């Protein structure tokens, strides 16, 4: 079986590092993309221990220069690249009224616009292969709009729509396009408030290694998408068919969700600025 020459964005974060290790046995070379050079170097050392060749690209994918740096590395890769995993992401668990314009814009820029623009740059290289794969790492919240995650849900809905449309554009060519939707994952991306909410609601949080293993399964099989976890997967599907039922269930949980998302801030007194936005080298739900 041929081995991939892969680009993995968000490679320095918890999920990204786990993905890199899980993909390593399948890859001839891994291009590790992220904003934190030290974290990328740590992942690279681990891959070297596993016997996998890798290259680090320190880049901010919200900028032209950052995306161009990834393109240059891909062009310089012998044989070109045949696997792109758009994993970089960011989130903020907060009521929309409490968020700043900058926080909302950054969430959408990192989670939706940057992967679209990076994919567009790399598409000619991928289409030149006999077979290639693009996996966009979204979220269960790309199917299910969740209170306290309005901007995040919107960005992941956008990424899912992009994935679907691009898959149809490329349906008669060599590039497969898939959407990967983890549920809540135990990484530093999640705020203390979100972790506390998940604990109170009894919501499971997957370890990064389990998410990475599921990603590898999606890469290996010809599927359009993969949604992780029950009952989250069922809830997402139910939301597509009978959104009113989901509205009712979330309405009953709304006071609890609001209390955690707003940190006790009264509804009539929104915060003057967003709480510190948590950026990650890897996407989660």
C-alpha positions in Angstrom: 0.0 0.0 0.0 1.4 3.4 -1.0 2.1 5.9 1.8 0.8 9.4 2.0 2.7 12.7 1.7 0.6 14.7 4.0 -0.1 18.2 5.2 -1.5 18.4 8.8 -2.5 21.8 10.1 -2.8 22.5 13.8 -0.1 19.9 14.3 1.2 21.3 17.6 -2.0 21.1 19.7 -3.3 18.2 21.7 -5.4 16.7 18.9 -2.9 17.7 16.2 0.0 15.9 18.0 -2.1 12.8 18.5 -3.1 12.9 14.8 0.5 13.2 13.7 1.5 10.1 15.7 -1.5 8.1 14.4 -0.9 9.1 10.8 2.9 8.4 11.0 2.8 4.7 10.0 0.7 5.7 6.9 3.0 8.6 5.8 6.2 8.9 3.8 6.4 12.4 5.0 4.3 14.7 7.2 4.3 18.5 6.8 3.5 19.8 10.3 1.9 23.2 10.2 1.2 25.4 13.3 1.9 28.7 14.9 4.1 27.5 17.8 7.6 26.4 16.6 8.4 24.8 19.9 5.4 22.6 19.9 6.0 21.6 16.3 9.6 20.6 17.1 8.4 18.4 19.9 6.0 16.6 17.6 8.7 16.3 15.0 11.0 14.7 17.5 8.3 12.1 18.4 7.8 11.3 14.7 11.5 10.8 14.2 11.5 8.4 17.1 8.7 6.5 15.2 10.8 6.5 12.1 8.6 9.0 10.1 10.1 11.9 8.2 8.6 15.3 8.8 9.0 18.9 8.2 7.7 21.8 10.3 6.2 25.0 8.9 5.6 27.7 11.4 2.7 29.7 9.9 -0.4 31.7 10.7 -2.9 30.4 8.3 -5.1 33.5 8.6 -2.4 35.3 6.6 -1.4 35.1 2.9 2.2 34.7 3.9 1.3 31.8 6.2 -0.7 30.0 3.5 2.0 30.7 0.9 4.6 29.1 3.2 2.6 25.9 3.3 2.2 25.9 -0.4 6.0 26.3 -0.9 6.6 23.4 1.4 4.1 21.2 -0.5 5.6 22.2 -3.9 9.1 21.3 -2.6 7.9 17.8 -1.4 9.1 15.1 -3.8 6.1 13.7 -5.6 3.8 16.4 -4.2 1.3 16.0 -1.5 -1.7 13.7 -1.6 -3.3 14.2 1.8 -4.5 17.5 3.4 -6.0 17.5 6.9 -7.4 20.9 7.8 -7.3 20.5 11.6 -6.3 24.0 13.0 -9.1 25.6 14.9 -10.1 27.8 17.8 -13.1 28.3 20.0 -14.6 30.4 22.8 -17.4 29.2 25.1 -19.4 32.4 25.7 -22.7 34.1 25.2 -22.7 36.0 21.9 -23.7 39.2 23.7 -20.5 38.9 25.8 -18.1 38.4 22.8 -16.1 41.0 21.0 -16.3 41.6 17.3 -12.6 40.5 17.1 -13.3 37.2 18.9 -16.2 36.3 16.5 -14.2 37.3 13.5 -11.1 35.3 14.6 -13.2 32.1 15.2 -14.7 32.3 11.7 -11.4 33.2 10.1 -9.5 30.3 11.6 -12.1 27.7 11.5 -13.7 28.4 8.1 -12.0 30.9 5.9 -8.4 29.8 6.4 -9.0 26.2 5.5 -11.0 27.2 2.4 -8.1 29.5 1.3 -5.4 26.9 2.1 -7.3 24.2 0.2 -7.7 26.5 -2.8 -3.9 27.0 -2.9 -3.1 23.3 -2.6 -5.8 22.0 -4.9 -3.8 21.9 -8.1 -1.1 19.8 -6.4 -3.8 17.4 -5.0 -5.5 17.1 -8.4 -2.2 16.2 -10.0 -2.1 13.0 -8.0 -3.6 9.7 -9.1 -5.6 9.8 -5.8 -5.7 12.3 -3.0 -7.8 13.1 0.1 -8.9 16.2 1.9 -10.3 15.9 5.4 -11.8 19.0 7.1 -11.9 18.6 10.8 -15.1 20.1 12.0 -17.3 19.3 15.0 -20.6 17.8 16.1 -21.5 21.5 16.4 -21.2 21.7 12.7 -24.6 19.8 12.7 -26.0 21.1 15.9 -26.0 24.8 16.9 -25.3 25.0 20.6 -26.0 27.8 23.1 -22.7 29.5 24.1 -21.1 28.4 20.9 -22.9 30.5 18.3 -19.8 31.7 16.5 -18.1 28.4 16.8 -21.1 26.5 15.5 -21.5 28.9 12.6 -17.8 28.4 11.6 -18.2 24.6 11.7 -21.5 24.7 9.8 -19.6 26.8 7.2 -16.8 24.3 7.1 -19.2 21.4 6.6 -21.0 23.3 3.8 -17.7 24.0 2.1 -16.8 20.3 2.4 -20.0 19.2 0.8 -19.8 21.6 -2.0 -16.2 20.9 -2.8 -16.8 17.2 -2.7 -19.4 17.7 -5.4 -17.2 20.0 -7.4 -14.4 17.3 -7.4 -16.7 14.2 -7.7 -15.4 13.3 -11.2 -11.7 13.7 -10.3 -9.0 12.0 -8.1 -9.6 14.0 -4.9 -11.9 12.7 -2.2 -13.2 15.3 0.3 -14.5 14.3 3.8 -15.8 16.0 6.9 -14.7 14.7 10.4 -16.8 15.7 13.4 -15.4 15.0 16.8 -17.5 15.6 19.9 -16.1 17.2 23.1 -12.4 16.3 23.4 -10.0 16.7 26.4 -7.6 19.4 25.2 -6.5 22.8 26.4 -8.8 24.4 23.9 -11.8 23.8 26.2 -12.3 26.5 28.9 -12.8 25.6 32.5 -16.4 26.7 32.2 -17.1 24.3 29.3 -15.4 21.4 31.1 -17.5 22.2 34.2 -20.7 22.2 32.1 -19.8 18.9 30.5 -19.2 17.4 33.9 -22.5 18.6 35.2 -24.4 17.4 32.2 -22.6 14.1 32.1 -21.1 14.8 28.7 -18.3 12.5 27.7 -15.0 14.1 26.5 -12.8 11.9 24.3 -9.1 11.6 24.7 -7.1 13.0 21.7 -5.7 9.5 20.9 -9.2 8.2 20.4 -10.1 11.1 18.1 -6.9 10.6 16.1 -7.6 6.9 15.7 -11.0 7.7 14.3 -9.5 10.1 11.9 -7.2 7.4 10.6 -10.2 5.2 10.0 -11.9 7.9 8.0 -8.7 8.4 5.9 -8.5 4.7 5.1 -12.1 4.2 4.1 -14.2 5.8 1.3 -16.6 7.7 3.4 -18.0 11.2 3.1 -18.0 12.0 6.8 -17.5 10.6 10.3 -19.3 11.7 13.4 -18.0 10.6 16.8 -19.8 9.5 19.9 -23.2 8.6 21.2 -25.6 10.1 22.0 -24.0 13.1 20.2 -24.1 11.5 16.8 -27.8 10.6 17.3 -28.6 14.1 18.5 -26.9 15.7 15.5 -28.9 13.5 13.1 -32.1 14.2 15.0 -31.4 17.9 14.7 -31.4 17.6 10.9 -34.7 15.7 10.9 -36.7 17.2 13.8 -35.0 20.4 15.0 -38.0 21.3 17.2 -37.3 18.3 19.5 -33.7 19.5 19.9 -34.9 23.0 20.6 -37.1 21.7 23.4 -34.3 19.6 24.9 -31.8 22.5 24.9 -34.4 24.9 26.2 -34.7 22.8 29.4 -30.9 22.9 29.8 -30.6 26.6 28.9 -30.4 28.1 32.5 -27.5 25.7 33.3 -25.7 26.4 30.0 -26.1 30.1 30.5 -24.7 30.0 34.0 -21.5 28.3 32.9 -21.1 30.3 29.6 -21.6 33.7 31.3 -19.8 32.9 34.5 -22.6 34.5 36.6 -22.8 37.7 34.5 -26.5 38.9 34.6 -28.3 38.8 31.3 -28.8 42.6 31.5 -25.1 43.3 32.0 -23.0 41.8 29.2 -19.2 41.9 29.6 -17.6 44.9 28.1 -15.2 42.7 26.1 -14.8 39.0 25.3 -13.2 36.8 27.8 -9.8 35.5 26.7 -10.2 33.6 23.4 -8.6 30.2 23.5 -6.7 29.3 20.3 -5.5 25.9 19.5 -3.2 24.0 17.2 -6.1 21.6 16.7 -9.9 21.7 16.3 -12.3 20.2 18.7 -15.9 20.4 19.5 
